[in-house]
Every structure is written in C-alpha cells, then in structure tokens.
Amino acid sequence: MSDAPAVPAAAPAAQDADAAKRLKDHVDKLLARAAAESSGTAHVGTQRLDYTVSAAFLPVGADGIAGAAGEPQAAVLTTAYLLKGTTAAERPVCFAFNGGPGSASIWLHLGALGPKRVVVPDDGSMPLPPYGVEDNPLGWFEHFDLVFIDPPHTGWSCAASEAARKKMLSVDGDAEALAEVIRVWLTRHRRWGSAVYLAGESYGTTRGAAIADRLQTLGVALSGLILVSCAMDLQSLVFAPANDLPYALFVPGFANAAQYHGLLRGSLGASPEAARAAAEAFVQEDYAAALHAGARLTEKERARVGKRLAEITGLPRALVDEKNLRISDQTFFFEALRERGLIVGRLEARATGPMAASRTRDWEFDPGIEAIAAPYTMAAMAYFRELGLDFEARYQVLNHEVNRGWTWTRDNQQGFGRMGYASTSPDLARALRRNPHLKVLAASGRYDLGTPYSASDWSLAQLDIPADVRQRVTHRYYDAGHMMYTRQADLAQLKADLAAWLKPGRGGRRR
C-alpha cells in the first residue's frame, strides 16, 4: 500500500469544514484500497498449515453508530490469517483485539495467537536489538482462522468525523463499532457458517464481554469467549476514595510479587504458593472486614491487621499504619523496593526499573511494559511492511489520546449507576444466559498488578448466572504478568489450556 496522510488521533473539538472534509476523504481512501495480501506457512510439530494473510480496512457504517446515517463512519484495519484449502463451514474463526482502550492488536497478534511471534526474554527484561518476528509453533492458527482488529484510533484505524470519534471512544460506542466490523467481515468473507470465537486482552475483555452480548442481538451466536487478563469490572481495579474493593483484591498479587523479590520472611517466603495462600486467607478472614469497619476497629484489631498486612506485602509496618491499612498499587510500586532504588513493574511485577536519583514518586514509566513496547513496535513495523502495509503515518500502538478521551459511563446504566464504575460483566452474564453453548476461558498472570488474578477471581465469581451456567466458565493461571504469553512456558501452557477447553464438553470449573 502507498503512503497515507497522517491524521491526528484525536481531531480538534472545533473543526473547520476543510479539516472535516480531509478526514472524511482519508477514511474513504482507506476503505477504497485493495487488501494487502501475502502467504505463509505455520508449522505445528510435523503439521504444515499453509495460509493467506490479508490486511484490509473495513467500514463501520450507520448500523454500527447509533444516531449516524448514510456513509461509513470509520475505517478499521483487520489482519486475517486464513487456512488454504478448506471450506468456510470446516474452519472456526477467532476475532482478537487488545485493550488500553487505546491499544492496537499487535500484542495478541505477534505475542501469542498468530503464526509469527516477537520473542522476548522469559524474565520480563528488555532484549537487545535488532527486533523481528519468528515462526510461532505455539500460536492458535492450528485451531482457528484468526482476524486481528485495530479499534478506531489505534493502529492506522480512524473515524470519519469528530462526532463518530466521540461516539466510538466510549464503552458502548466501541462495542457497537467492533461488533459491526465483525458482522461485515463475516459477510464479505462468506463465513456465516463458521463457529465464531472472540479473544480480548485487558480492556479487550471489557469490550469482549459487551460485544458477546451485542453479537447475540445481531444474530451471531458465539461459540466461545477468551478473556486474557480480565478487566470487566473497573471498580475492582481503580484505587479511589471510598472504594475499598481493590485494596483487598490486590493483596494476593502484592504478596506474590513480594515473595519473588525476596521481601517475605519465614514460611511466607518459602514459595509463591505459600505467599498467595496466606494472602488469600488473610483477605477472606480478616482484611476485608477490617476495611469495612474503618474507624470502628479497636486499636488492638488495627495493630493485628497492620502487622499481618506488613508481613504479607513485605512493606514497612510504619508505612502500612501511615496509609491507614490501605496499600494502593502506586504505593507498592514505589515502596516495595525503595531501599534498592527500584520501581516494581505494574503489568509485569517481576520486572523492575531504576528510580530517579532524587527517589521521586512520580510515575514516569512502567518497567513491565517498557521492556517489550519498543521490541514489539519495531518488529511489528518491519513485519507490516513485508505484508504491504507501508504507511508513513504513525501506527498507534498505544494511543494515550484515546485513553484520556474515553467515556466510561454506560448507555444502559440507570440513575446513580451512570455515575459509577464501568462494568461489562452483566453483559457477559446475560450472553451466557442467552446462549446455552457459549463458554468462557479466562487467563490470568500471577505477576500482573494491572489486572491481578485475585481481582479476576472476584469478577468472575460475581457473574449473575446459575450454577449450571457457571460450569461453562473456566479460569486458568500463569506464572508471568499481564502478557503472560511473553514467557515461553506460559505460552505453551496457554495453548494447551485452550486446546483442552475447545474439546466438546470441556470447559467449566476454575482450577
């Protein structure tokens, strides 16, 4: 493909007519382009899987944007890997997207699912350049045709107007737009006879839960939904005044990371399993009730809970008391390894980074993502060029303007609910009740302090579904962070867990 003009990720609020026309023309040109096509071979053991890879922009039309009318409202890039020599009815298709919400799909695409993979060190450290992709025998192409979606204003995808941009940068507008992309792709590729799966990571699980219910309304019955690093209930993840939920739910993750970095003593430090078990028991038996009690705790109870919280997190007792028994993620990142002059990673707690010489507590970067962001970006840009995507415009790997401009309130929330935290777990529960064949696989990294495994446990346990429906929900755990697939052993285990989950009659109870 030839170069496209650079378009701002977020257009000014007051556009003049010429700027609006240029934006619309740009979207029209993207949609008019022929697909960039190539071919390749995926090797799985002795099995050879020949595929075509096709990158094309699909429209989000009036049906995908409430209140819009007429012409396409966005151009969304999809990159599809299709097995050669099969008919549509023989081959399931899996649509995949990442989170952010302003993240492109290169992480799942070139980290876990696709036939090609960016290889990084298992320990969460940053590899030396140069960076490129290699064959990925642990990808998911063995099981599905794969379609990776870059949501509007990520990658090279963009909206055709300011009004469409504002609508799509929201929980519900985003879900509507991506459901429309999936509908159009199924139609253009004549794949309405295929079993359909979704895979989302991080905020991609937020959108995935909403899309599952939305697709059911559009007549698409999903066969399965894969949730990597769950973020369906934002109240469980956002540290804010009067919201004690994350203070409790993050403690097992803090304990796991503290044990890894050698901060725990005695039996707590003997193994990650011992640290997690003690933390989970403490939260269940004492800590949650202590948070609920607040100032009603006696001094004796406060002292007992504070002592145990310090032991389990590896933090100084004085700090625990100073923070009123409430340790936020930011407190842990900066204080756990302060004596060593290190910051703990958020998305990969095994990773660390040097503090400034002034030992500031300003959050400048996440060591857990810095280690892989540049390698993935550089490798992806080289790979996309090989596929024929040779734009000079910036590929928005993580568009912070999207994150800052996101509308978190839900269209379907009522009254005071519209003032609360975004939640799409009700959408998933409804989709599970509506579709008796839909099953869910959730995957959590134990060193993830962005969406901790224990917060995902809580979120899945709150699904409003009866016991027989709950048997279709499976939760698996891995010994790395948010992108657990960057660790070779976990990538292999994730694929094995997927294969077991896909077998007829399998899935179900949390392990």
N, C-alpha and C positions, 0 to 999 in steps of 0.2 A: 504494500500500500504506500502511496505517496504521502508527503508530509501534510499535516492538518494544522490550521492556525491555532495558536494557543488560546484557550478560553479560560477566564478566571473560574476557579472552583465555586466561588460564590459571587454572583453578579451584584453590582450596587443596587441598593434598595430603590433608587430613583433612576431608572434607565431612560435615556432618550430614545427616540424612535429608531435611529440608526443603529444603536447598540443592540436593541432588541431584535432588529432585523438580522444583524450579523450573527447573533446567537442562533436564531431560528434557521438561518441558511447553513450554519455549521452543522447543526443536527441533521438537516435534510441531506447534506453531502455525506455524512457518516452513514446514514441509512441507505443511500443510493450505491454505496460501494459494494462491489462483489466480495464474497467471503475470501479470506486468505486461507488457502488450503495447502496441506503438506501431508506426509505419510510417515509411518514409522512402525517399529515392531517392539512389543513388550515381551520380555522373557520371564516366565514364571516357572522355575525349575527347568524341566525339559520341554515345557509347553511354549509354543511360539504363537503370539497373538498379533496379527497384522492389523493396523488401524489407519484411519484417516483422521487428521486433526483439522478442524475448521473454525476459524475465528471470524465472527460476523457481528455487526450491530443490529439489534432488534428494536422495534418501536414499542414504546408504551403509549397506547392510544387513549382515546376518551374513556373507554371502558375501564382503564386502569387508574384513572384520576377522577375522583368524584368532583363533579362540577365542571369538568373540562368538556370541550366539544370540538369536533372537527379533526384537525390534523394531529399527527403524533406529538406527544408532549415530551419525549425523551428518546435518546439513543443509548442503548445498553449493550455493552460488549459481552458476548458469550464465547467461550472457547470450548469446543466439543471434541471429544475423542470417541470415535465410532468404530466398532469392530467390523472388519471387512468380511463379506461372505455369509452374513446372517440376515434373516428377515426381522422386521420390527417386532413381531409377536414373540420371537425367541429370546429377546435380549432386554433385560431391565435397564432403566436409565436412572441415574442419580444426579440431581442438581445440587451444586455445592456453592457456598458463599461463606465469607468470613464475617467479622464483626466491626468493632470500632465505636460507633456505627460507620465511621468514615474509612474503613479499610477495604482495599481491593482483595481479590481472592487468591493472591499468589501463595499464601501460606498453606492452605489446604491443597492447592493445585500442585505446587512444587515442593511441598514438605511431606505429604502423606499419601494422597489419593491418586495422583497422576502417574503416568508411565515414566516420568522424569522427576528427579529429586535433587534439591540442593543439599549437599552433605556438610554437616557442621559437627563439631566435637560433642561427644556424649555428655560432657560435664557442664554444659551451658556456657563455656568460654567462647571467645571470638576466634574463628580460624584466620590464618594468614591468607592474603590474596595470592593469586587471582581466583575468582569465583566463577563457577559454572554449574551446569546440571549434569547428572549422570543417570544411567538407567536405574529404575526403581523396581526391583523384583518384589517389593513388599507393598506396592500400590494396590488399588482396588479395581483396576481395569479388568482383572480376572472375573469379577462379579457383575460389573455394570458397564454400560456406556456412561461416560462422565461428561457433564456440562458445568463449567465453572462460570459464575455470573459475577460481574463487577457492578454493584449497585450504582445508581446515579451519583455523579460527582465523586466516584472513586475510579481508579484506573484512568481510562480515557472516556468513560461514560459521562453523559451530561444531559441536563434538561434543556428544553427549548425556550423557556421563558422564566422570568422571576417568579411568577405565580406557581408554575409547575415545580420549580426548585423548592419553594417554601412548602408546598404540599408534600413532596417526596421526602423532605428532610424531617420526617416525623414517624412515630411508631406505626401508625395506621397507614399513612400515605406510602411509606416504604414497603409495607407488606402488600398493599394493593398493587403497587408497581411491579414488584418481583413476581407476584402471582400471575400478573398479566404477561410478563416475559416468559414464564414457564408455559402458559397457555399458547402463546404464539409459537414458541419453539416446538411444542408437541404437534401443532397444526402444520407448520412448514415442513417438518421432517416426517410427517405421517406416522407419529409414534403414539397415537391414542390407544393402540393395542398393547403397549408395553406396561409392565409393572413400573410404578414411579416411586422413587425414594428422594428424600431430602437429607442433606448433611450441612449443618451450620456450626460455626465455632464462635464462642464468646457472645458478643451481641448477635452473631448469626444464629444463636439458639433463641434469643429473644424474638428475632424476626421469623425463625423457623417454626416456632410454636404458633405464632399468629398466622403464618402462611398455611400451615397444615389445616387450620380451620377454614381459612379463606378458600383454599383449593377445594375443600369438600363442598362448599357453597357453589363453586364454579363447576361442579360435576366431576372433579378429579379425586378419586379415592386413593389416597397414599397407601403404599404397602408398608413403608417404614420411615421413621424419622431418626436421624443420628444427631445427637447433641454433644458436641465436644466443648468441654469447659463451660458449664451451664451458667446462664445469666438471665433467667426468665423472671426473677423477682428482685427488682432493684433494691427493695427495702432491706434485703439480706446482705447487700454489698456496700451500701452507702453509709459512711460514718457521719452522723448528723445529730444535732441536739434532740433529745427526747426519743431517739431511735436506738435502743439498746441491743437490738437483734444482732447486728454484725459484731458487736463486742463479744458476744457469746460464740457466734458461729466461726469466728476467725481463730479462736484459741487453739483448736487441734492443729491447724495449719502452722501457727506460730510455734507450737511445741515440736512439730515435725522438723521445721527449719532450724530451730534452736538445737535440737539433737544433732542435726547434720553438721552444724558449725561448732560442735563441742561445748555448748553452753550449759548443758544439763548435767546434774550430778547423780551419783548412785544408780539405783535401778532405772530412773528416768532416762539416763543417758546410755543405757545398755544397748538399745536398739530403737529404730524409728517406730517399730510396732509398740514397744513399751511406752514410748512418749505419747503416741496417739491414743492408746488405750487409756492412759491415765488422764489425758486432757479431756477426752470424750466423757469419761466418768465424772470428772470434776464439774464440767459444764452441766451435765444432766442432773447431778445430785446436789450441787451447791451453788455454782456460779450464777446460773440463770435466775435462781430465786433471790440471790443477793442483789443482783442488778435491779430486779423488780422491787425489792424492798427499799432501795435507795437509802435515805436518811433514817429509815426505821430500823436499820441494822444496829445491833448493840456494838459497843466498842470491841467486845470480845469476839463477836462474829466477824466484824470487819477485819480485825487483826488476823484471824484464822484464814479467812478467804484471801486476804492480801498476801500472806506468807505463801500459801499454796500457788497463787497465780504467779508470783515471782519465781517459784521453783519450776513451774511448768513452762514458762516462757523464757527463762534464763535472764530476765531483766532484773535490775537492782530493786530491792524491796522499797527503798525510798522513792524511786520513780513510780512504782505501782501505787503507792499511797498518794503521791503528788497528783497523779492522774485520776484519783477518785475511783480506783479499781477498774478503770476503763482504758484499755490499751488499743489505740487505733492502729491501722495499717501504717500510717506515716510515722507514728511513734516507734513501732517495731523496726521499720526500715532504717531509721537513723540511730536508734539507741542500742539495738542488739549487739552490734559490733563496733560501737563508737570507740572503745578502748583500742581497737586495732586500726582505727581510721578508715573504716569501710562502711559502705551502704549495702544493705541487703536488697536483692532484686525483687521486684513485685511479681512479674509474670514468670520468673524462674528464680525461686528463693535460694537455689544452690549457687547462683551467680552473685558476685559482689563487685563493687566498684569503689575507687578511692574517693574519700571525702575531700573537699577543698581544704587547703592548709588552715583556713580560718574555722574549720569544723562547722560550717553553716548548716542549717536545717532546711535550706531552700531545696525543693525537689527539682533538680535540673534535668535529670535523665534517669531512666530505669535500666540498671545494668543487665536485667534479664532480657530486655528487648534489643538493647544496643548491640549485644553480641551477635545477633542474627539479622538485624534490619538491613545493614549495608550488604552483607553477603547475599541475602535473598533478592534485594533490589537489583544489584549488579548482574547477578546470574539471570534473573528474570528478563532484564532488558536485552541481554545478549540472546537469550532463547527466543523472545518475541520477535526479534529482528530476523532470526532464522525462519520463523513461521510466516514472515512477510508483513509484520506489524512494525513499520519503520518510521513511526511518527517522531517528529522533533518536539512536539508538545510534551510537557511533563506528565509522566504516568504517576497518578496519585496513589502511592502505596498506602499512605495513611493521611487522609485529608483532615487536618485539625479544624478547618473552617466548617466542615460538616459536623464535627463533634460539638463545636461551640454553638452552632446554629440549630441544633436538633430540638424538636418539640417532643417532650416526653409525655405529655398528657394524652390520654386515650380518648378517641371519639366515643367509645361505648361506655365510658365511665360516667356515673351519675352523681350529682350533688357534690358533697365534700370529697368523694372519691376522685374527682378530677384534680384535686389539689395534692394528691398523694404520689406515691412512687409508681412508676410504670411497672406493669406486671402482665405477662402473656401466658402464665401458667393456667389461668382459667380457659384461655383459647385451646391450649393443648388438652386439658381435661375434657372440654366439650368435643374436640375432634376425636378423642379416644372413645367417648360415649357414642358418638355418631357413627363411627366406623369400626365394626367389630373385628376387622382384620388388620387395623393399624397397630404396629408395635414400635417401641421406642428403645433405642440403645443410647445411654448416656456414658460419657467417658470423662474422667477427672484425673488431673495430675496432682499428686500429694504435695508437690512443692510449688503449687500455684497459689499465690497470695493476691491474685486479682479476682478470681472466682474459686475460692477454696472448696475442696471436696466436701467438707462438712456443711458448707452453705448449700451445695448442690443436694446433699442428702436431705437437708431440711426442705428445700423447694420441692423435690420430688415427693417427699412424704406428705406435703400439703395438697397435692393434686386431689381435686374433688371427684373421685372416682370410686366405685365399689371394689371390693376385694378381688372379684373375678377379673375385672378390667385391669387392676394393678398387676396381675400376673403377666401382662404384656409389656411391662416396663422393667428394663434391665439397667443396672448401674455397675460399671467396671472402673478399676482404679489402676494408676500407673505411677512409677517412681521417678517422675520428672515434673516439669512445670506446666504452664498453660498450653504450650505447644509440646505436649509430651512426645509427639512423634519425632522430635529432633533427636531423641535418644534411641539408638538403633534397637535395643532390646524392647523398648516400649512400642516402637513402630511395628515390630514383629508380633508383639502380643496384641496390639490393637487390631491387626489384620486377622489374627487367629480368633479373637473375640467376635469380630464382625462375621467371619465365616460360620462360627457356631450359632450366632444369633440369626443368620439368614436361613438356617436349615428349617424345613417345615416343622411347625410345632414347637420350635425352640424360642428362647427369649424368656423373659419373666423375672424371677426374683433376684433381688440385689445380692451380690456376693460380698 
